[in-house]
Amino acid sequence: MQNLREAGGMPLDVREPGEWQNGHAPGAVWIPMGEVQARRDELPGDKRIVVVCRSGGRSAAIMGALRAHGYDAVNLTGGMCAWAAAGLPVITEAPGQAGLGDARPRAPRTPRTVAVRATPSLSFP
């Protein structure tokens, strides 16, 4: 995901508030899964969107729905579990401060590769 972000990709985290606060990728945009359809207009139509959740299931569903609406979206296989296990940087939020800048980075471990796949799934009505 870091290479995709450097190439202009946008990480989209679709997890719930507590999951986001417990740790997310640096630079990720947070829109909970249940809000993505209503907030699609906030997503760039000119960038690849890397969708992420805890383990890859919810993000695969959202990725498929976004692709059905013309977005260039891919799924982060293994989600934040794989991201953290690969030793990539994780940002945590103070309770009640999700997305408000009180982020504390965790020290990264030795980085490993995290796979990104484009697999179809769910669609928006």
Buried (B, 14 or more C-beta within 10 A) or exposed (E): BBEBBEEEBBBBBBBBBEBBBBBBBBEBBBBBBEEBBEEBEEBBEEBBBBBBBBBBEBBBBBBBBBBBEEBBBBBBBBBBEBBBEBBBBBBBBEEEEBBEEEBEEEEEEEEEEBEBEEBEBBEEE
